[in-house]
Amino acid sequence: MKTLLIMRHAKSSWDNPDWSDFERPLNKRGLKTAPFMGSIIYTNNIRPDLIISSPAKRAKQTAVLVKETAQVEKAIQFEDKIYEASATTLLYLATEFSDKYETILIIGHNPGIEEFIRLLTGDYCSMPTASLAKILVNVDSWREIALNKGFLETVFRPKDLMNNNEEEAFST
């Protein structure tokens, strides 16, 4: 049994119209929710053996903040294929993971990650920014990952986890 953590990058900024989609950084809310979600990973003891992220600026920033707060020791791998990836691209990428990793965190973008979750589990899962899905994958090797091989165990959404004071802070 393998565990796949799938996370959507935290909230990004639209402040500068000159930025390309790839260059958009996290906004103030994203800079707060990414480490918050890292703390959720840490406190729920679901730290990944490996973090693989889209190289887009907002995903990179999310990955770094999550890694630091979740106290993940391994270096982050940035994978070009994750940016604007379809569900089938993400599935193919997952078949290439090394079996030395039991739990892997992918940080990417919608709509690809929502479609990937549906492909793996058969379940639709809404993934607002900074959401994290934990999927148990019924395989011994990542090469065996395929349609409906996963079970959506839980979804962590920042808005569902925050108390009122945090929610006010995150909404700015």
N, C-alpha and C positions, 0 to 999 in steps of 0.2 A: 504494500500500500504506500503510495506517494501522496504528498500534500502540495497542492498548488495554491498559492496566494495570488490573487489578481487584484491589482489596485489601479484605480484611475488617478491620474495626477491631480494635485490640489488646484484650487481656483487660480486662474491666470489673469493677467492684466490685459486690458484692451486700451490702455491710456495713450499709447503712441501709435498712430495710424501708419507710421513708417516701418514698424516692426513686421516682419513676415510672420506667418503662423508659427514657424519653427523657432523664431527668436523670442516669442512672448514669454516673459518671466512670470513668476508667481506674484499675485497682488498681496495686499496686507493680510487678507483673510487666509489665503493659501499659505503664507509664511507662518501662520498660527496653526492651521489645521494639519499640515504635514507632520510637524513634531508631535502634535496631539495623537495622531494615528500611529506614529512610532511608539508612543507610550502604551497605546492599546495593544500593539503587537507584543511589547515587552511584558505587560501585566498579564496578558492571556497566555504567555509562554508559547507563542507560535513563531518564534524567531526563525527566519529562513537561514538555510545553509548558503544560499546564494541569492543575490538581488540582480535582476536583469531589467534594464530600463531603456525606454526610448531615449535617444540622444537630444530630443527637443528640449529647449531650455527649461520649461516648466516641469517636465518630467525629471530631468536631471536634478533640479533643485529639490523636488519632492523626494527623490531617491536618497539624496545626501542627508536631508533632514530626518527622514524615517530611519535611515541606517544609524545615525548618531543617537537618536532617542531610543531606538530599539536595542541599542548596544550590539549591533551585528559587527563581527570582526572582519569578515571577508570583504575584499574590494568589490565595488559595484562594477558590473559589466554593462557597457552601453552597446545596444544592438540596433543598427540602422533599420532592420526589418520590422521593428515594432512601431516605428512612426508611420501612421496612416495604414496600419496593417489590417487586413481582413481577418475574420475568424479562422479561415483555412490557413492563412499565413502563420497565425499564432499557433495553430495546431501543429503545423509542420515544424515550426521552431521548437516546440515542446518535445517533439520526437528526437531532437538532436541533443537534449540535455544529457549531461553525464549522470550515470547511475550512482555515482558517489554522493550525489545530493538527494536527500530525502524530501526536503521542503524548499521550494523555490518561490520567490516573489517576483512577479512580473509587474512592472509599472508602465502603463500605456494610456491609450486614448479611446474614447468612444467614437464611433459606434462599435469598433472592433472588439473591445473587451466584453461588452454586453453580449454580442453575438457569439463570442468564444465561450462564455459561460453557458449560453443556451446550447451550443454545439456539444459541450462536454457533459452537461447535466440534463438537458431537455427542459430546464426551467428558465423562464424569463426572470431576470434579476436587474432591477433598476440600479444604476451605478452613478449617482451624482458625484461631483468632484470629491476627491480624497476618500471615496468609499473603498472598502476592502472586502473581498469575498474569499472565504476559505472553502476549498474544494478538496475532498478526499478522492483520490484517483485509484481505482481498483486495478492496479498494475504493479508488477514487480520491477519492470524496466520502463523508462520513459519512452522507449521505442514502441511500446505497446499502447500508448495513449491513443484514444480514438473516440468517435461519437458515442455519447452516452456511457462512457467509462467512469464518469465522475459523479459525485454526490455533493450537492451544495449544502455544507454543514451549517454555515452561518454567514451573515453579511454584517459588517460593521459600517455604519454611516455616521459621520461626525454629528450631524444634526440630531440623530436619535440618542447619542451618547452624552451630549453636553447638558450640564445643568443650566438654569436660567442665566446666571452671571456669565458663564462661558459663551452661551448662545448669543448674548448681546455683544460680547467682545468679538465673536467670529463674524457677526453680520456687518461689521464696519470694514 
